[in-house]
Amino acid sequence: MSLLRKIVSVCALTAVLVAATAAFGAENGLYRGSVVGDSGQDLRVKVKNGRVVKFLANVDASCGFADLTISVVYPPVGAPENSSIRIRGNGKFKATFVGNPEVPDDIRTIAGKFNGRNVNGTIKVVGPCTSEDRYRASR
């Protein structure tokens, strides 16, 4: 295969991959929104190169005898540098992680699906505090 043909093939493949990523709305940038039913709680999802590189939400959680607002942050404290969540070809992502390394049973799960300029999903917290919420964000 000639060098020119290889270059054309690589360029065509790159264009297809970029188009496929854009088709599912996982565009690079910051998506802003809130937890459904609590528009006072800001939510941020940052996407870079087909990966969720930052997720931040505040949710109201039941913590024993008290209700507290807690932060759900990805990457969590203690995660390897440059941790991120892959966005699959269908626009979906999901991650389960320990929210606080000092409390190993503090498990948090974030999931979502990109559709156009929007992302919708769920946030689940189990352990000493519990919460199940839905969220919406857009670019």
DSSP file (Angstrom, degrees, kcal/mol; ACC not computed):
  #  RESIDUE AA STRUCTURE BP1 BP2  ACC     N-H-->O    O-->H-N    N-H-->O    O-->H-N    TCO  KAPPA ALPHA  PHI   PSI    X-CA   Y-CA   Z-CA
    1    1 A M              0   0    0      0, 0.0     5,-0.0     0, 0.0     0, 0.0   0.000 360.0 360.0 360.0 132.1    0.0    0.0    0.0
    2    2 A S     >  -     0   0    0      1,-0.1     4,-2.1     4,-0.0     5,-0.2  -0.268 360.0-115.0 -70.2 158.6    1.4    3.3   -1.0
    3    3 A L  H  > S+     0   0    0      1,-0.2     4,-2.3     2,-0.2     5,-0.2   0.899 116.5  52.5 -60.0 -42.6    2.2    6.0    1.6
    4    4 A L  H  > S+     0   0    0      1,-0.2     4,-2.4     2,-0.2    -1,-0.2   0.911 108.5  50.0 -61.3 -42.9   -0.5    8.3    0.2
    5    5 A R  H  > S+     0   0    0      1,-0.2     4,-2.3     2,-0.2    -1,-0.2   0.887 110.3  50.6 -63.8 -39.0   -3.1    5.6    0.4
    6    6 A K  H  X S+     0   0    0     -4,-2.1     4,-2.5     2,-0.2    -2,-0.2   0.910 110.2  49.6 -64.3 -42.5   -2.2    4.9    4.0
    7    7 A I  H  X S+     0   0    0     -4,-2.3     4,-2.4     1,-0.2    -2,-0.2   0.916 111.2  48.8 -62.8 -43.6   -2.5    8.6    4.9
    8    8 A V  H  X S+     0   0    0     -4,-2.4     4,-2.4     2,-0.2    -1,-0.2   0.900 111.3  50.7 -63.1 -41.3   -5.9    8.8    3.2
    9    9 A S  H  X S+     0   0    0     -4,-2.3     4,-2.4     2,-0.2    -2,-0.2   0.916 111.1  47.5 -63.7 -43.7   -7.1    5.7    5.1
   10   10 A V  H  X S+     0   0    0     -4,-2.5     4,-2.4     2,-0.2    -2,-0.2   0.912 112.6  49.5 -63.9 -42.9   -5.9    7.1    8.5
   11   11 A C  H  X S+     0   0    0     -4,-2.4     4,-2.2     2,-0.2    -2,-0.2   0.901 111.6  48.9 -63.0 -41.2   -7.6   10.4    7.7
   12   12 A A  H  X S+     0   0    0     -4,-2.4     4,-2.1     2,-0.2    -2,-0.2   0.910 111.5  49.0 -65.6 -42.6  -10.9    8.7    6.8
   13   13 A L  H  X S+     0   0    0     -4,-2.4     4,-2.3     1,-0.2    -2,-0.2   0.911 110.8  50.6 -64.0 -42.1  -10.8    6.5    9.9
   14   14 A T  H  X S+     0   0    0     -4,-2.4     4,-2.4     1,-0.2     5,-0.2   0.914 109.4  50.8 -61.1 -43.8  -10.2    9.6   12.1
   15   15 A A  H  X S+     0   0    0     -4,-2.2     4,-2.3     1,-0.2    -1,-0.2   0.890 110.1  49.9 -62.3 -39.9  -13.1   11.4   10.5
   16   16 A V  H  X S+     0   0    0     -4,-2.1     4,-2.5     2,-0.2    -1,-0.2   0.915 111.4  48.4 -65.1 -43.5  -15.4    8.4   11.1
   17   17 A L  H  X S+     0   0    0     -4,-2.3     4,-2.2     2,-0.2    -2,-0.2   0.905 112.6  47.9 -64.9 -41.7  -14.4    8.2   14.8
   18   18 A V  H  X S+     0   0    0     -4,-2.4     4,-2.3     2,-0.2    -1,-0.2   0.917 113.1  48.3 -64.3 -43.5  -14.9   12.0   15.3
   19   19 A A  H  X S+     0   0    0     -4,-2.3     4,-2.1    -5,-0.2    -2,-0.2   0.892 110.6  51.5 -64.4 -39.8  -18.3   11.8   13.6
   20   20 A A  H  X S+     0   0    0     -4,-2.5     4,-1.0     2,-0.2    -2,-0.2   0.909 111.0  47.6 -65.3 -41.8  -19.3    8.8   15.7
   21   21 A T  H ><>S+     0   0    0     -4,-2.2     5,-1.3     1,-0.2     3,-0.7   0.932 113.8  46.8 -64.5 -45.1  -18.4   10.5   18.9
   22   22 A A  H ><5S+     0   0    0     -4,-2.3     3,-1.6     1,-0.2    -1,-0.2   0.831 102.6  65.2 -66.0 -32.1  -20.2   13.7   18.0
   23   23 A A  H 3<5S+     0   0    0     -4,-2.1    93,-0.3     1,-0.3    -1,-0.2   0.819 103.3  46.8 -62.4 -30.4  -23.3   11.8   16.9
   24   24 A F  T <<5S-     0   0    0     -4,-1.0    -1,-0.3    -3,-0.7    -2,-0.2   0.347 116.0-115.2 -94.5   6.6  -23.9   10.6   20.4
   25   25 A G  T < 5S+     0   0    0     -3,-1.6     2,-2.1    90,-0.2    90,-0.2   0.547  70.9 137.5  79.1   7.0  -23.4   14.1   21.8
   26   26 A A      < +     0   0    0     -5,-1.3    24,-0.4    88,-0.2    -1,-0.2  -0.395  31.5 165.6 -84.7  62.8  -20.2   13.4   23.8
   27   27 A E        -     0   0    0     -2,-2.1    20,-0.2    89,-0.3     2,-0.0  -0.490  45.0 -97.5 -78.2 148.2  -18.6   16.6   22.7
   28   28 A N  S    S+     0   0    0     -2,-0.2     2,-0.3    18,-0.1    20,-0.2  -0.382  83.2  58.9 -60.3 140.8  -15.6   18.0   24.5
   29   29 A G  E    S-A   47   0A   0     18,-2.5    18,-2.8    -3,-0.1     2,-0.5  -0.815  87.2 -44.4 134.8-171.3  -16.4   20.6   27.1
   30   30 A L  E     -A   46   0A   0     -2,-0.3     2,-0.5    16,-0.2    16,-0.2  -0.841  37.3-160.2-104.2 127.0  -18.4   21.3   30.2
   31   31 A Y  E     -A   45   0A   0     14,-3.2    14,-2.3    -2,-0.5     2,-0.4  -0.902  13.6-162.9-102.2 131.6  -22.0   20.2   30.7
   32   32 A R  E     +AB  44 138A   0    106,-2.7   106,-2.5    -2,-0.5     2,-0.2  -0.923  28.8 112.5-119.6 142.0  -23.9   22.1   33.4
   33   33 A G  E     -AB  43 137A   0     10,-2.2    10,-1.8    -2,-0.4     2,-0.3  -0.832  44.9-104.9-170.3-150.4  -27.1   21.0   35.1
   34   34 A S  E     -AB  42 136A   0    102,-2.0   102,-2.1    -2,-0.2     2,-0.3  -0.962  36.5 -81.8-155.5 168.5  -28.7   19.9   38.4
   35   35 A V  E >   -AB  38 135A   0      6,-1.0     3,-2.2     3,-0.7   100,-0.3  -0.619  59.6-101.8 -74.0 134.7  -30.1   17.0   40.3
   36   36 A V  T 3  S+     0   0    0     98,-2.9    98,-0.3    -2,-0.3    -1,-0.1  -0.384 108.4  17.6 -61.8 130.7  -33.7   16.4   39.3
   37   37 A G  T 3  S+     0   0    0     -2,-0.1    -1,-0.3    96,-0.1     2,-0.1   0.373 120.7  67.0  88.0  -4.0  -36.0   17.9   41.9
   38   38 A D  E X   +A   35   0A   0     -3,-2.2     3,-2.1     3,-0.1    -3,-0.7  -0.533  51.4 169.7-146.8  74.4  -33.3   20.1   43.4
   39   39 A S  E 3  S+     0   0A   0      1,-0.3    -3,-0.1    -5,-0.2    -1,-0.1   0.607  72.7  73.4 -66.7  -9.5  -32.3   22.7   40.9
   40   40 A G  E 3  S+     0   0A   0     -5,-0.1     2,-0.8     1,-0.1    -1,-0.3   0.637  80.3  82.5 -76.9 -13.3  -30.3   24.5   43.7
   41   41 A Q  E <  S-     0   0A   0     -3,-2.1    -6,-1.0    -6,-0.2    -3,-0.1  -0.825  78.4-141.9 -96.8 109.8  -27.7   21.7   43.6
   42   42 A D  E     -A   34   0A   0     -2,-0.8    16,-0.8    -8,-0.2     2,-0.4  -0.338  15.9-165.9 -68.5 149.8  -25.2   22.4   40.7
   43   43 A L  E     -AC  33  57A   0    -10,-1.8   -10,-2.2    14,-0.2     2,-0.4  -0.997   3.8-169.8-138.2 139.3  -23.9   19.6   38.7
   44   44 A R  E     -AC  32  56A   0     12,-2.7    12,-2.5    -2,-0.4     2,-0.4  -0.996   7.7-177.9-133.9 136.0  -20.9   19.5   36.3
   45   45 A V  E     -AC  31  55A   0    -14,-2.3   -14,-3.2    -2,-0.4     2,-0.5  -0.986  11.2-162.7-131.1 121.7  -19.7   16.9   33.8
   46   46 A K  E     -AC  30  54A   0      8,-2.9     7,-2.3    -2,-0.4     8,-1.3  -0.914   5.3-165.4-110.7 130.5  -16.5   17.6   31.9
   47   47 A V  E     +AC  29  52A   0    -18,-2.8   -18,-2.5    -2,-0.5     2,-0.3  -0.915  11.1 172.6-116.5 137.5  -15.8   15.6   28.7
   48   48 A K  E >   - C   0  51A   0      3,-2.6     3,-0.7    -2,-0.4   -21,-0.1  -0.937  69.2 -18.8-145.7 122.0  -12.5   15.3   26.9
   49   49 A N  T 3  S-     0   0    0     -2,-0.3     3,-0.1     1,-0.2   -22,-0.1   0.882 127.7 -45.1  52.4  49.2  -11.7   13.0   24.0
   50   50 A G  T 3  S+     0   0    0    -24,-0.4    37,-2.4     1,-0.2     2,-0.3   0.701 119.6 100.6  74.3  19.9  -14.6   10.6   24.5
   51   51 A R  E <  S-CD  48  86A   0     -3,-0.7    -3,-2.6    35,-0.2     2,-0.8  -0.991  74.1-123.7-137.4 144.3  -14.1   10.3   28.3
   52   52 A V  E     +CD  47  85A   0     33,-2.9    33,-2.2    -2,-0.3    -5,-0.2  -0.799  33.3 173.1 -82.5 115.0  -15.7   11.8   31.4
   53   53 A V  E     +     0   0A   0     -7,-2.3     2,-0.3    -2,-0.8    -6,-0.2   0.596  63.4  23.3-101.5 -14.2  -12.7   13.5   33.1
   54   54 A K  E     +C   46   0A   0     -8,-1.3    -8,-2.9    31,-0.1     2,-0.4  -0.973  56.6 176.8-153.9 137.3  -14.6   15.3   35.8
   55   55 A F  E     +CE  45  74A   0     19,-2.5    19,-2.7    -2,-0.3     2,-0.4  -0.985   7.5 173.2-140.9 129.7  -17.9   14.8   37.5
   56   56 A L  E     +CE  44  73A   0    -12,-2.5   -12,-2.7    -2,-0.4     2,-0.3  -0.974   8.4 152.0-142.7 124.8  -19.2   17.0   40.4
   57   57 A A  E     -CE  43  72A   0     15,-1.9    15,-3.5    -2,-0.4     2,-0.5  -0.992  31.6-142.3-147.3 150.6  -22.6   16.9   42.1
   58   58 A N  E     - E   0  71A   0    -16,-0.8     2,-0.3    -2,-0.3    13,-0.2  -0.971  26.7-178.4-112.5 130.5  -24.1   17.7   45.5
   59   59 A V  E     - E   0  70A   0     11,-2.7    11,-2.9    -2,-0.5     2,-0.6  -0.939  31.4-116.8-129.0 150.6  -26.9   15.4   46.6
   60   60 A D  E     - E   0  69A   0     -2,-0.3     2,-0.3     9,-0.2     9,-0.2  -0.776  42.6-173.9 -84.4 123.0  -29.1   15.3   49.7
   61   61 A A  E     - E   0  68A   0      7,-3.6     7,-2.5    -2,-0.6     2,-0.6  -0.887  29.0-122.9-123.7 150.6  -28.4   12.0   51.5
   62   62 A S  E     -FE 130  67A   0     68,-2.6    68,-2.2    -2,-0.3     2,-0.5  -0.830  29.3-178.6 -90.4 119.3  -29.8   10.2   54.5
   63   63 A C  E >   - E   0  66A   0      3,-3.5     3,-1.5    -2,-0.6     2,-0.6  -0.742  56.0 -73.7-122.8  80.8  -27.0    9.6   57.0
   64   64 A G  T 3  S-     0   0    0     -2,-0.5    -1,-0.0    64,-0.3    66,-0.0  -0.568 117.0  -5.5  70.1-115.8  -28.5    7.7   59.9
   65   65 A F  T 3  S+     0   0    0     -2,-0.6     2,-0.3    -3,-0.1    -1,-0.3   0.405 129.9  62.5 -92.5   1.7  -30.6   10.1   61.9
   66   66 A A  E <   -E   63   0A   0     -3,-1.5    -3,-3.5     2,-0.0     2,-0.5  -0.920  69.9-136.5-129.1 152.2  -29.6   13.2   59.8
   67   67 A D  E     +E   62   0A   0     -2,-0.3     2,-0.3    -5,-0.2    -5,-0.2  -0.939  32.5 178.5-104.5 128.6  -30.0   14.3   56.3
   68   68 A L  E     -E   61   0A   0     -7,-2.5    -7,-3.6    -2,-0.5     2,-0.6  -0.922  32.7-121.1-129.2 152.7  -26.9   15.9   54.8
   69   69 A T  E     -E   60   0A   0     -2,-0.3     2,-0.3    -9,-0.2    -9,-0.2  -0.854  39.8-177.0 -89.6 123.1  -25.8   17.4   51.5
   70   70 A I  E     -E   59   0A   0    -11,-2.9   -11,-2.7    -2,-0.6     2,-0.4  -0.870  23.0-120.3-121.5 156.1  -22.8   15.5   50.3
   71   71 A S  E     -E   58   0A   0     -2,-0.3     2,-0.6   -13,-0.2   -13,-0.2  -0.771  12.2-157.5 -95.7 138.0  -20.5   15.9   47.3
   72   72 A V  E     +E   57   0A   0    -15,-3.5   -15,-1.9    -2,-0.4     2,-0.4  -0.966  24.6 177.5-112.5 112.6  -20.1   13.2   44.7
   73   73 A V  E     -E   56   0A   0     -2,-0.6   -17,-0.2   -17,-0.2     4,-0.1  -0.960  17.9-136.6-126.1 131.1  -16.8   13.8   42.9
   74   74 A Y  E    S+E   55   0A   0    -19,-2.7   -19,-2.5    -2,-0.4    -2,-0.0  -1.000  91.1  40.6-127.8 134.2  -15.0   11.9   40.2
   75   75 A P  S    S-     0   0    0      0, 0.0    -1,-0.2     0, 0.0     3,-0.1   0.508  98.6-143.5 -70.8 146.3  -12.1   11.3   40.1
   76   76 A P    >   -     0   0    0      0, 0.0     3,-2.0     0, 0.0    -2,-0.1  -0.229  30.9 -73.5 -76.3 167.6  -12.3   10.6   43.8
   77   77 A V  T 3  S+     0   0    0     22,-0.5    21,-0.1     1,-0.3    -4,-0.0  -0.369 122.1  22.2 -57.3 134.1   -9.6   11.4   46.4
   78   78 A G  T 3  S+     0   0    0      1,-0.3    -1,-0.3    -3,-0.1     3,-0.1   0.393  88.4 138.6  87.5  -3.1   -6.7    8.9   46.0
   79   79 A A    <   -     0   0    0     -3,-2.0    -1,-0.3     1,-0.1     3,-0.1  -0.414  64.6 -91.4 -71.9 150.8   -7.5    8.0   42.3
   80   80 A P    >   -     0   0    0      0, 0.0     3,-1.2     0, 0.0    -1,-0.1  -0.275  54.3 -88.4 -58.5 148.1   -4.6    7.7   39.9
   81   81 A E  T 3  S+     0   0    0      1,-0.3     0, 0.0    -3,-0.1     0, 0.0  -0.271 113.3  20.9 -57.3 143.4   -3.7   10.9   38.1
   82   82 A N  T 3  S+     0   0    0      1,-0.2    -1,-0.3    -3,-0.1     2,-0.1   0.734  83.8 168.1  66.8  25.8   -5.6   11.3   34.8
   83   83 A S    <   +     0   0    0     -3,-1.2     2,-0.3    -4,-0.1    -1,-0.2  -0.439   7.2 161.2 -65.9 143.7   -8.4    8.9   35.9
   84   84 A S        -     0   0    0     -2,-0.1     2,-0.5   -30,-0.0   -31,-0.2  -0.967  38.1-115.8-156.9 168.6  -11.4    9.1   33.5
   85   85 A I  E     -D   52   0A   0    -33,-2.2   -33,-2.9    -2,-0.3     2,-0.2  -0.955  30.8-125.5-115.5 126.5  -14.5    7.1   32.5
   86   86 A R  E     -D   51   0A   0     -2,-0.5     2,-0.7   -35,-0.2     8,-0.4  -0.485  14.3-139.7 -71.6 135.5  -14.8    5.9   28.9
   87   87 A I        -     0   0    0    -37,-2.4     6,-0.2    -2,-0.2    -1,-0.1  -0.877  25.4-135.1 -94.1 117.7  -18.0    6.9   27.0
   88   88 A R    >   -     0   0    0      4,-2.9     3,-2.3    -2,-0.7    -1,-0.0  -0.138  26.6 -96.7 -70.1 168.4  -19.1    3.9   25.0
   89   89 A G  T 3  S+     0   0    0      1,-0.3    -1,-0.1     2,-0.1    -2,-0.0   0.725 123.8  59.0 -59.3 -24.4  -20.2    4.0   21.4
   90   90 A N  T 3  S-     0   0    0      2,-0.1    -1,-0.3   -66,-0.0     3,-0.1   0.356 121.6-105.5 -87.7   6.5  -23.9    4.2   22.5
   91   91 A G  S <  S+     0   0    0     -3,-2.3    23,-2.6     1,-0.3     2,-0.2   0.480  79.2 128.8  87.5   2.8  -23.2    7.4   24.5
   92   92 A K  E     +G  113   0A   0     21,-0.2    -4,-2.9    19,-0.0     2,-0.3  -0.619  31.1 178.1 -96.3 151.7  -23.3    5.7   27.9
   93   93 A F  E     +G  112   0A   0     19,-2.2    19,-2.2    -2,-0.2     2,-0.3  -0.978   1.4 177.8-143.2 157.3  -20.8    5.8   30.8
   94   94 A K  E     +G  111   0A   0     -8,-0.4     2,-0.3    -2,-0.3    17,-0.2  -0.954   2.0 176.7-159.5 140.1  -20.8    4.3   34.3
   95   95 A A  E     -G  110   0A   0     15,-2.5    15,-2.5    -2,-0.3     2,-0.4  -0.991  11.1-163.8-146.4 140.2  -18.3    4.2   37.2
   96   96 A T  E     +G  109   0A   0     -2,-0.3     2,-0.3    13,-0.2    13,-0.2  -0.990  28.3 151.7-121.3 132.5  -18.5    2.8   40.7
   97   97 A F  E     -G  108   0A   0     11,-2.6    11,-3.0    -2,-0.4     2,-0.5  -0.963  50.0 -91.4-155.2 164.9  -15.9    4.0   43.2
   98   98 A V  E     -G  107   0A   0     -2,-0.3     9,-0.2     9,-0.2     7,-0.1  -0.749  29.9-157.9 -83.9 125.1  -15.2    4.6   46.9
   99   99 A G  S    S+     0   0    0      7,-2.9   -22,-0.5    -2,-0.5    -1,-0.2   0.872  81.4  25.0 -73.4 -37.9  -16.1    8.2   47.7
  100  100 A N    >   -     0   0    0      3,-0.5     3,-2.3     6,-0.5     6,-0.3  -0.972  67.9-151.2-131.3 115.7  -13.9    8.5   50.8
  101  101 A P  T 3  S+     0   0    0      0, 0.0    -1,-0.1     0, 0.0    -2,-0.1   0.722  98.5  59.5 -61.5 -19.0  -10.8    6.3   51.1
  102  102 A E  T 3  S+     0   0    0      1,-0.2    -3,-0.0     2,-0.1     0, 0.0   0.592 106.5  49.3 -82.7 -10.4  -11.1    6.5   54.9
  103  103 A V  S X  S-     0   0    0     -3,-2.3     3,-2.3     1,-0.1    -3,-0.5  -0.775  70.7-174.4-127.8  85.3  -14.6    4.9   54.7
  104  104 A P  T 3  S+     0   0    0      0, 0.0    -1,-0.1     0, 0.0    -2,-0.1   0.717  81.4  57.0 -59.2 -23.4  -14.3    1.8   52.4
  105  105 A D  T 3  S+     0   0    0      1,-0.1     2,-1.3    -7,-0.1    21,-0.0   0.291  75.4 106.3 -92.6  13.4  -18.0    1.1   52.4
  106  106 A D    <   +     0   0    0     -3,-2.3    -7,-2.9    -6,-0.3    -6,-0.5  -0.719  55.0 177.9 -87.5  86.7  -18.8    4.6   51.1
  107  107 A I  E     -GH  98 126A   0     19,-1.9    19,-2.8    -2,-1.3     2,-0.4  -0.791  11.2-173.6-102.0 132.3  -19.7    3.4   47.5
  108  108 A R  E     -GH  97 125A   0    -11,-3.0   -11,-2.6    -2,-0.4     2,-0.4  -0.970   5.4-167.1-126.0 139.9  -20.8    5.8   44.8
  109  109 A T  E     -GH  96 124A   0     15,-2.8    15,-2.7    -2,-0.4     2,-0.4  -0.993   3.7-174.9-128.1 127.3  -22.0    5.0   41.3
  110  110 A I  E     +GH  95 123A   0    -15,-2.5   -15,-2.5    -2,-0.4     2,-0.3  -0.964  10.4 167.7-119.0 140.2  -22.5    7.5   38.6
  111  111 A A  E     +GH  94 122A   0     11,-2.1    11,-1.4    -2,-0.4     2,-0.3  -0.976   2.1 157.4-146.1 156.1  -24.0    6.7   35.2
  112  112 A G  E     -GH  93 121A   0    -19,-2.2   -19,-2.2    -2,-0.3     2,-0.4  -0.992  28.7-133.5-169.2 171.1  -25.3    8.6   32.3
  113  113 A K  E     -GH  92 120A   0      7,-2.4     7,-1.8    -2,-0.3     2,-0.3  -0.988  18.6-140.0-140.0 128.2  -26.1    8.8   28.6
  114  114 A F  E     + H   0 119A   0    -23,-2.6     2,-0.3    -2,-0.4     5,-0.2  -0.690  23.1 173.1 -85.8 137.6  -25.2   11.6   26.2
  115  115 A N  E >   - H   0 118A   0      3,-2.9     3,-1.6    -2,-0.3     2,-0.3  -0.856  61.7 -49.7-147.7 106.3  -27.8   12.6   23.6
  116  116 A G  T 3  S-     0   0    0    -93,-0.3   -89,-0.3    -2,-0.3    -1,-0.1  -0.496 123.4 -18.5  64.6-128.5  -27.2   15.6   21.5
  117  117 A R  T 3  S+     0   0    0     -2,-0.3    22,-2.3    -3,-0.1     2,-0.3   0.174 126.1  81.9 -95.3  17.9  -26.1   18.5   23.7
  118  118 A N  E <   -HI 115 138A   0     -3,-1.6    -3,-2.9    20,-0.2     2,-0.4  -0.847  54.5-163.6-123.4 156.5  -27.6   16.8   26.8
  119  119 A V  E     -HI 114 137A   0     18,-2.6    18,-2.2    -2,-0.3     2,-0.3  -0.989  10.7-177.6-136.7 133.0  -26.6   14.2   29.3
  120  120 A N  E     +HI 113 136A   0     -7,-1.8    -7,-2.4    -2,-0.4     2,-0.3  -0.950  21.3 125.2-125.9 146.3  -29.0   12.5   31.7
  121  121 A G  E     -HI 112 135A   0     14,-2.0    14,-2.3    -2,-0.3     2,-0.3  -0.944  44.5 -84.5-173.1-164.3  -28.2    9.9   34.3
  122  122 A T  E     -HI 111 134A   0    -11,-1.4   -11,-2.1    -2,-0.3     2,-0.4  -0.902  15.0-158.3-129.3 154.0  -28.2    8.6   37.9
  123  123 A I  E     -HI 110 133A   0     10,-2.6    10,-2.8    -2,-0.3     2,-0.4  -0.998  14.7-175.6-130.5 126.9  -26.2    9.0   41.0
  124  124 A K  E     -HI 109 132A   0    -15,-2.7   -15,-2.8    -2,-0.4     2,-0.4  -0.990   4.9-173.0-128.8 131.2  -26.3    6.4   43.7
  125  125 A V  E     +HI 108 131A   0      6,-2.9     6,-2.0    -2,-0.4     2,-0.3  -0.986   8.5 174.0-122.0 129.3  -24.6    6.5   47.1
  126  126 A V  E     +H  107   0A   0    -19,-2.8   -19,-1.9    -2,-0.4     4,-0.2  -0.952  40.1  54.9-131.4 155.2  -24.6    3.5   49.6
  127  127 A G  S    S-     0   0    0     -2,-0.3   -21,-0.2   -21,-0.2    -2,-0.0  -0.980 114.1  -6.6 127.6-141.0  -22.8    3.1   52.9
  128  128 A P  S    S+     0   0    0      0, 0.0     2,-0.3     0, 0.0   -64,-0.3   0.842 140.0  35.8 -60.0 -32.1  -23.0    5.3   55.9
  129  129 A C  S    S-     0   0    0    -66,-0.2     2,-0.4    -3,-0.1   -66,-0.2  -0.920  77.9-159.8-117.8 148.0  -25.1    7.7   53.8
  130  130 A T  B     +F   62   0A   0    -68,-2.2   -68,-2.6    -2,-0.3     2,-0.3  -0.973  18.5 152.7-131.5 146.4  -27.6    6.7   51.1
  131  131 A S  E     - I   0 125A   0     -6,-2.0    -6,-2.9    -2,-0.4     2,-0.4  -0.945  21.3-165.2-165.1 144.7  -29.1    8.5   48.2
  132  132 A E  E     + I   0 124A   0     -2,-0.3     2,-0.3    -8,-0.2    -8,-0.2  -0.961  27.5 160.8-135.3 119.5  -30.5    7.8   44.8
  133  133 A D  E     - I   0 123A   0    -10,-2.8   -10,-2.6    -2,-0.4     2,-0.3  -0.911  31.2-139.5-136.9 160.4  -30.9   10.7   42.4
  134  134 A R  E     - I   0 122A   0     -2,-0.3   -98,-2.9   -98,-0.3     2,-0.3  -0.868  23.8-166.2-113.4 154.0  -31.4   11.5   38.7
  135  135 A Y  E     -BI  35 121A   0    -14,-2.3   -14,-2.0    -2,-0.3     2,-0.3  -0.948  12.7-160.5-139.8 161.4  -29.6   14.4   37.0
  136  136 A R  E     +BI  34 120A   0   -102,-2.1  -102,-2.0    -2,-0.3     2,-0.3  -0.995  16.0 167.1-138.6 141.1  -29.8   16.4   33.8
  137  137 A A  E     -BI  33 119A   0    -18,-2.2   -18,-2.6    -2,-0.3     2,-0.3  -0.986   9.4-168.5-150.1 156.7  -27.1   18.6   32.2
  138  138 A S  E      BI  32 118A   0   -106,-2.5  -106,-2.7    -2,-0.3   -20,-0.2  -0.955 360.0 360.0-144.6 163.7  -26.5   20.3   28.9
  139  139 A R              0   0    0    -22,-2.3   -21,-0.1    -2,-0.3  -109,-0.1   0.383 360.0 360.0 -92.4 360.0  -23.8   22.1   27.0
